[in-house]
Amino acid sequence: MSIPDSSSVSDRVILTPSAYARAHYLYAQEIGSLRSLKPHISSRDQIDSFLFLIVLTGKGELTYRSQTHLLKQGDCAWIDCHFPYSHKSSSASPWELKWVHFSGRTAPEFYRQFTSQNLPAVFTPENPALFNECLSALLLLHKSSAPAKELMSHTYLTQLISYCYQESAAGTKSQRDIREKLSLVNQYLHTHFSEQLSLDELSRMFYISKYYLIREYKKNYGTTPGNALITIRISHAKELLRFTSESVERISTLCGFQDTAYFIRMFKRSECMTPLEYRRKW
């Protein structure tokens, strides 16, 4: 539906999710595109919604959490609309936007995780086309009569959030450098999980402070290197339990656990069953 007014031309779909979608999915509340004809301030506060937008052309500004951000072509923003925000197009170079307002039971936790990793709400992605294509597909979906529309919408919104994590972390050269180093650390853990590894050893090997390594690894992967190593070891232990007849003690050693009791305790914490119970069930 195109809605012309004196300040903009917009094409939007306003949606009312089903009770099932509210209970189980991420769901779109409003999605569309907007082309500004002249400056116009839009302000909102205390909306139970999250807003994602991308600037297709032109320029403007977004004020959020007491900070004003200048946005240009290709810039994106993902914000929590429970907080006051406003946006305004440039008079010299009016912008064109695509956006979606969405919510869902898991939406606040997605956003909390996003902000806990110090990822910026406003960012310039390396690949803006990812967001543009995702929003276009989402808009077309909600204009159609496709079956399982709400489930498909949930999938697109989840994809959009994953793009935010991926692309907002692109950042500066120094940020890219640390991500590359962390990727090497992660690869090393997957390759050498059966060996006795320590933070001090990883720190020396990759020329990074162990405290900085812990902080940045958790920021990028959502867990510490130590916990990641335990998860990798348990995954390999599960494979050995299923496809070999090796004893629990031998599997413990092969996966880098030097103490069998500790291995069993960590396995049970992860899988809510002992290694032998896992072997019998799977």
FIDRENKE-111521 format. One record per residue (C-alpha): x, z, y; residue number from 1; chain. Coordinates in steps of 0.5 Angstrom, whole numbers, padded with zeros to 4 digits. Layout:
N
+-------+-------+-------+-----+-----+
!    px !    pz !    py ! seq ! mol !
+-------+-------+-------+-----+-----+
!     X !     Z !     Y ! NUM !   A !
...
+-------+-------+-------+-----+-----+
//
This chain:
282
+-------+-------+-------+-----+-----+
!    px !    pz !    py ! seq ! mol !
+-------+-------+-------+-----+-----+
!  0000 !  0000 !  0000 !   1 !   A !
!  0003 ! -0002 !  0007 !   2 !   A !
!  0002 !  0002 !  0012 !   3 !   A !
!  0004 !  0000 !  0019 !   4 !   A !
!  0004 !  0004 !  0025 !   5 !   A !
!  0007 !  0004 !  0032 !   6 !   A !
!  0014 !  0007 !  0030 !   7 !   A !
!  0015 !  0004 !  0022 !   8 !   A !
!  0012 !  0000 !  0017 !   9 !   A !
!  0012 !  0003 !  0010 !  10 !   A !
!  0010 !  0002 !  0003 !  11 !   A !
!  0008 !  0008 ! -0001 !  12 !   A !
!  0005 !  0011 ! -0007 !  13 !   A !
!  0002 !  0018 ! -0007 !  14 !   A !
!  0001 !  0021 ! -0013 !  15 !   A !
! -0002 !  0027 ! -0017 !  16 !   A !
!  0001 !  0029 ! -0023 !  17 !   A !
! -0003 !  0031 ! -0029 !  18 !   A !
! -0003 !  0038 ! -0032 !  19 !   A !
!  0001 !  0036 ! -0038 !  20 !   A !
!  0007 !  0033 ! -0033 !  21 !   A !
!  0007 !  0039 ! -0028 !  22 !   A !
!  0008 !  0043 ! -0035 !  23 !   A !
!  0013 !  0039 ! -0038 !  24 !   A !
!  0016 !  0033 ! -0034 !  25 !   A !
!  0020 !  0032 ! -0027 !  26 !   A !
!  0014 !  0028 ! -0023 !  27 !   A !
!  0014 !  0024 ! -0017 !  28 !   A !
!  0009 !  0026 ! -0011 !  29 !   A !
!  0011 !  0020 ! -0007 !  30 !   A !
!  0015 !  0014 ! -0007 !  31 !   A !
!  0016 !  0008 ! -0002 !  32 !   A !
!  0020 !  0005 !  0003 !  33 !   A !
!  0020 !  0005 !  0010 !  34 !   A !
!  0023 !  0000 !  0016 !  35 !   A !
!  0023 !  0004 !  0023 !  36 !   A !
!  0021 !  0000 !  0029 !  37 !   A !
!  0023 !  0005 !  0034 !  38 !   A !
!  0026 !  0012 !  0034 !  39 !   A !
!  0021 !  0017 !  0031 !  40 !   A !
!  0022 !  0024 !  0028 !  41 !   A !
!  0019 !  0026 !  0022 !  42 !   A !
!  0020 !  0034 !  0021 !  43 !   A !
!  0017 !  0038 !  0015 !  44 !   A !
!  0018 !  0045 !  0012 !  45 !   A !
!  0016 !  0049 !  0006 !  46 !   A !
!  0014 !  0044 !  0002 !  47 !   A !
!  0014 !  0045 ! -0006 !  48 !   A !
!  0018 !  0038 ! -0007 !  49 !   A !
!  0025 !  0035 ! -0007 !  50 !   A !
!  0027 !  0029 ! -0003 !  51 !   A !
!  0032 !  0024 ! -0005 !  52 !   A !
!  0033 !  0018 !  0000 !  53 !   A !
!  0038 !  0012 !  0001 !  54 !   A !
!  0039 !  0008 !  0007 !  55 !   A !
!  0039 !  0001 !  0006 !  56 !   A !
!  0040 ! -0002 !  0013 !  57 !   A !
!  0041 !  0001 !  0020 !  58 !   A !
!  0043 !  0008 !  0022 !  59 !   A !
!  0039 !  0015 !  0023 !  60 !   A !
!  0040 !  0022 !  0023 !  61 !   A !
!  0038 !  0028 !  0018 !  62 !   A !
!  0038 !  0035 !  0020 !  63 !   A !
!  0038 !  0040 !  0014 !  64 !   A !
!  0040 !  0047 !  0013 !  65 !   A !
!  0042 !  0047 !  0021 !  66 !   A !
!  0047 !  0041 !  0020 !  67 !   A !
!  0045 !  0034 !  0023 !  68 !   A !
!  0048 !  0029 !  0019 !  69 !   A !
!  0049 !  0022 !  0021 !  70 !   A !
!  0047 !  0017 !  0016 !  71 !   A !
!  0049 !  0009 !  0015 !  72 !   A !
!  0047 !  0004 !  0010 !  73 !   A !
!  0049 !  0006 !  0003 !  74 !   A !
!  0049 !  0013 !  0005 !  75 !   A !
!  0044 !  0018 !  0000 !  76 !   A !
!  0041 !  0025 !  0001 !  77 !   A !
!  0038 !  0030 ! -0004 !  78 !   A !
!  0035 !  0036 ! -0001 !  79 !   A !
!  0030 !  0042 ! -0002 !  80 !   A !
!  0024 !  0041 !  0002 !  81 !   A !
!  0023 !  0048 !  0002 !  82 !   A !
!  0028 !  0049 !  0007 !  83 !   A !
!  0026 !  0046 !  0014 !  84 !   A !
!  0029 !  0039 !  0015 !  85 !   A !
!  0028 !  0033 !  0020 !  86 !   A !
!  0030 !  0025 !  0020 !  87 !   A !
!  0030 !  0020 !  0026 !  88 !   A !
!  0032 !  0013 !  0026 !  89 !   A !
!  0037 !  0010 !  0031 !  90 !   A !
!  0034 !  0007 !  0037 !  91 !   A !
!  0040 !  0002 !  0037 !  92 !   A !
!  0040 !  0000 !  0029 !  93 !   A !
!  0033 !  0002 !  0026 !  94 !   A !
!  0034 !  0004 !  0019 !  95 !   A !
!  0030 !  0002 !  0013 !  96 !   A !
!  0030 !  0007 !  0007 !  97 !   A !
!  0027 !  0008 !  0000 !  98 !   A !
!  0025 !  0015 ! -0002 !  99 !   A !
!  0022 !  0019 ! -0007 ! 100 !   A !
!  0019 !  0026 ! -0007 ! 101 !   A !
!  0019 !  0029 ! -0013 ! 102 !   A !
!  0018 !  0036 ! -0017 ! 103 !   A !
!  0017 !  0039 ! -0024 ! 104 !   A !
!  0019 !  0046 ! -0027 ! 105 !   A !
!  0026 !  0044 ! -0028 ! 106 !   A !
!  0027 !  0041 ! -0021 ! 107 !   A !
!  0029 !  0048 ! -0018 ! 108 !   A !
!  0034 !  0049 ! -0023 ! 109 !   A !
!  0037 !  0042 ! -0023 ! 110 !   A !
!  0038 !  0043 ! -0016 ! 111 !   A !
!  0041 !  0050 ! -0016 ! 112 !   A !
!  0046 !  0047 ! -0021 ! 113 !   A !
!  0048 !  0041 ! -0016 ! 114 !   A !
!  0049 !  0046 ! -0010 ! 115 !   A !
!  0053 !  0051 ! -0015 ! 116 !   A !
!  0058 !  0046 ! -0016 ! 117 !   A !
!  0059 !  0045 ! -0008 ! 118 !   A !
!  0056 !  0038 ! -0009 ! 119 !   A !
!  0054 !  0035 ! -0002 ! 120 !   A !
!  0047 !  0034 !  0000 ! 121 !   A !
!  0049 !  0028 !  0004 ! 122 !   A !
!  0054 !  0023 !  0001 ! 123 !   A !
!  0056 !  0016 !  0001 ! 124 !   A !
!  0056 !  0013 ! -0007 ! 125 !   A !
!  0061 !  0009 ! -0009 ! 126 !   A !
!  0055 !  0005 ! -0012 ! 127 !   A !
!  0049 !  0005 ! -0008 ! 128 !   A !
!  0046 !  0000 ! -0012 ! 129 !   A !
!  0045 !  0005 ! -0018 ! 130 !   A !
!  0040 !  0009 ! -0013 ! 131 !   A !
!  0037 !  0003 ! -0010 ! 132 !   A !
!  0035 !  0000 ! -0017 ! 133 !   A !
!  0033 !  0006 ! -0020 ! 134 !   A !
!  0028 !  0007 ! -0014 ! 135 !   A !
!  0025 !  0000 ! -0014 ! 136 !   A !
!  0024 !  0001 ! -0022 ! 137 !   A !
!  0020 !  0008 ! -0020 ! 138 !   A !
!  0016 !  0005 ! -0015 ! 139 !   A !
!  0014 ! -0001 ! -0019 ! 140 !   A !
!  0012 !  0003 ! -0025 ! 141 !   A !
!  0008 !  0007 ! -0021 ! 142 !   A !
!  0004 !  0001 ! -0018 ! 143 !   A !
!  0003 ! -0001 ! -0025 ! 144 !   A !
! -0002 !  0001 ! -0031 ! 145 !   A !
!  0004 !  0002 ! -0036 ! 146 !   A !
!  0002 !  0007 ! -0042 ! 147 !   A !
!  0006 !  0013 ! -0042 ! 148 !   A !
!  0008 !  0012 ! -0034 ! 149 !   A !
!  0009 !  0020 ! -0033 ! 150 !   A !
!  0014 !  0020 ! -0039 ! 151 !   A !
!  0018 !  0014 ! -0036 ! 152 !   A !
!  0017 !  0017 ! -0029 ! 153 !   A !
!  0021 !  0023 ! -0032 ! 154 !   A !
!  0026 !  0019 ! -0035 ! 155 !   A !
!  0028 !  0015 ! -0028 ! 156 !   A !
!  0028 !  0022 ! -0024 ! 157 !   A !
!  0033 !  0025 ! -0029 ! 158 !   A !
!  0037 !  0018 ! -0029 ! 159 !   A !
!  0037 !  0019 ! -0021 ! 160 !   A !
!  0039 !  0026 ! -0021 ! 161 !   A !
!  0045 !  0024 ! -0026 ! 162 !   A !
!  0047 !  0019 ! -0021 ! 163 !   A !
!  0047 !  0024 ! -0016 ! 164 !   A !
!  0052 !  0029 ! -0020 ! 165 !   A !
!  0056 !  0023 ! -0021 ! 166 !   A !
!  0056 !  0019 ! -0014 ! 167 !   A !
!  0056 !  0025 ! -0010 ! 168 !   A !
!  0062 !  0028 ! -0013 ! 169 !   A !
!  0066 !  0021 ! -0012 ! 170 !   A !
!  0068 !  0025 ! -0005 ! 171 !   A !
!  0075 !  0024 ! -0002 ! 172 !   A !
!  0082 !  0022 ! -0005 ! 173 !   A !
!  0084 !  0029 ! -0007 ! 174 !   A !
!  0077 !  0030 ! -0010 ! 175 !   A !
!  0078 !  0024 ! -0014 ! 176 !   A !
!  0085 !  0026 ! -0016 ! 177 !   A !
!  0083 !  0033 ! -0019 ! 178 !   A !
!  0077 !  0029 ! -0023 ! 179 !   A !
!  0082 !  0025 ! -0026 ! 180 !   A !
!  0086 !  0030 ! -0028 ! 181 !   A !
!  0081 !  0034 ! -0030 ! 182 !   A !
!  0079 !  0029 ! -0035 ! 183 !   A !
!  0086 !  0028 ! -0038 ! 184 !   A !
!  0085 !  0036 ! -0039 ! 185 !   A !
!  0078 !  0035 ! -0042 ! 186 !   A !
!  0081 !  0029 ! -0047 ! 187 !   A !
!  0087 !  0034 ! -0049 ! 188 !   A !
!  0082 !  0039 ! -0051 ! 189 !   A !
!  0078 !  0034 ! -0055 ! 190 !   A !
!  0085 !  0031 ! -0058 ! 191 !   A !
!  0089 !  0038 ! -0059 ! 192 !   A !
!  0083 !  0043 ! -0061 ! 193 !   A !
!  0086 !  0045 ! -0067 ! 194 !   A !
!  0092 !  0047 ! -0064 ! 195 !   A !
!  0093 !  0054 ! -0060 ! 196 !   A !
!  0092 !  0053 ! -0053 ! 197 !   A !
!  0092 !  0057 ! -0047 ! 198 !   A !
!  0091 !  0057 ! -0040 ! 199 !   A !
!  0098 !  0058 ! -0038 ! 200 !   A !
!  0100 !  0052 ! -0042 ! 201 !   A !
!  0095 !  0047 ! -0039 ! 202 !   A !
!  0097 !  0050 ! -0033 ! 203 !   A !
!  0104 !  0048 ! -0034 ! 204 !   A !
!  0102 !  0041 ! -0037 ! 205 !   A !
!  0098 !  0039 ! -0032 ! 206 !   A !
!  0101 !  0042 ! -0026 ! 207 !   A !
!  0095 !  0046 ! -0023 ! 208 !   A !
!  0094 !  0053 ! -0022 ! 209 !   A !
!  0090 !  0056 ! -0028 ! 210 !   A !
!  0085 !  0059 ! -0023 ! 211 !   A !
!  0084 !  0053 ! -0019 ! 212 !   A !
!  0083 !  0049 ! -0026 ! 213 !   A !
!  0078 !  0054 ! -0028 ! 214 !   A !
!  0074 !  0054 ! -0022 ! 215 !   A !
!  0075 !  0046 ! -0021 ! 216 !   A !
!  0073 !  0045 ! -0029 ! 217 !   A !
!  0067 !  0049 ! -0028 ! 218 !   A !
!  0065 !  0046 ! -0022 ! 219 !   A !
!  0065 !  0039 ! -0026 ! 220 !   A !
!  0063 !  0041 ! -0033 ! 221 !   A !
!  0059 !  0047 ! -0032 ! 222 !   A !
!  0063 !  0051 ! -0036 ! 223 !   A !
!  0070 !  0054 ! -0037 ! 224 !   A !
!  0076 !  0050 ! -0041 ! 225 !   A !
!  0076 !  0056 ! -0046 ! 226 !   A !
!  0069 !  0056 ! -0047 ! 227 !   A !
!  0069 !  0048 ! -0047 ! 228 !   A !
!  0075 !  0049 ! -0053 ! 229 !   A !
!  0070 !  0053 ! -0057 ! 230 !   A !
!  0065 !  0048 ! -0056 ! 231 !   A !
!  0069 !  0043 ! -0059 ! 232 !   A !
!  0072 !  0047 ! -0064 ! 233 !   A !
!  0065 !  0049 ! -0067 ! 234 !   A !
!  0063 !  0042 ! -0067 ! 235 !   A !
!  0068 !  0040 ! -0071 ! 236 !   A !
!  0067 !  0046 ! -0076 ! 237 !   A !
!  0060 !  0043 ! -0076 ! 238 !   A !
!  0062 !  0036 ! -0079 ! 239 !   A !
!  0067 !  0040 ! -0084 ! 240 !   A !
!  0061 !  0044 ! -0086 ! 241 !   A !
!  0057 !  0038 ! -0087 ! 242 !   A !
!  0061 !  0033 ! -0090 ! 243 !   A !
!  0067 !  0037 ! -0094 ! 244 !   A !
!  0067 !  0043 ! -0099 ! 245 !   A !
!  0073 !  0047 ! -0095 ! 246 !   A !
!  0072 !  0054 ! -0095 ! 247 !   A !
!  0070 !  0058 ! -0088 ! 248 !   A !
!  0077 !  0061 ! -0088 ! 249 !   A !
!  0080 !  0054 ! -0088 ! 250 !   A !
!  0075 !  0051 ! -0083 ! 251 !   A !
!  0076 !  0056 ! -0079 ! 252 !   A !
!  0084 !  0055 ! -0079 ! 253 !   A !
!  0083 !  0047 ! -0079 ! 254 !   A !
!  0079 !  0048 ! -0072 ! 255 !   A !
!  0084 !  0052 ! -0069 ! 256 !   A !
!  0081 !  0059 ! -0070 ! 257 !   A !
!  0086 !  0063 ! -0073 ! 258 !   A !
!  0081 !  0069 ! -0074 ! 259 !   A !
!  0076 !  0068 ! -0079 ! 260 !   A !
!  0071 !  0073 ! -0077 ! 261 !   A !
!  0072 !  0071 ! -0069 ! 262 !   A !
!  0070 !  0064 ! -0072 ! 263 !   A !
!  0064 !  0066 ! -0075 ! 264 !   A !
!  0062 !  0071 ! -0069 ! 265 !   A !
!  0063 !  0065 ! -0064 ! 266 !   A !
!  0059 !  0060 ! -0069 ! 267 !   A !
!  0053 !  0065 ! -0070 ! 268 !   A !
!  0053 !  0066 ! -0062 ! 269 !   A !
!  0053 !  0058 ! -0061 ! 270 !   A !
!  0048 !  0056 ! -0067 ! 271 !   A !
!  0044 !  0063 ! -0069 ! 272 !   A !
!  0046 !  0062 ! -0076 ! 273 !   A !
!  0053 !  0063 ! -0080 ! 274 !   A !
!  0057 !  0058 ! -0082 ! 275 !   A !
!  0055 !  0058 ! -0089 ! 276 !   A !
!  0047 !  0058 ! -0087 ! 277 !   A !
!  0049 !  0052 ! -0083 ! 278 !   A !
!  0052 !  0049 ! -0089 ! 279 !   A !
!  0046 !  0050 ! -0093 ! 280 !   A !
!  0041 !  0048 ! -0088 ! 281 !   A !
!  0044 !  0042 ! -0086 ! 282 !   A !
+-------+-------+-------+-----+-----+
//
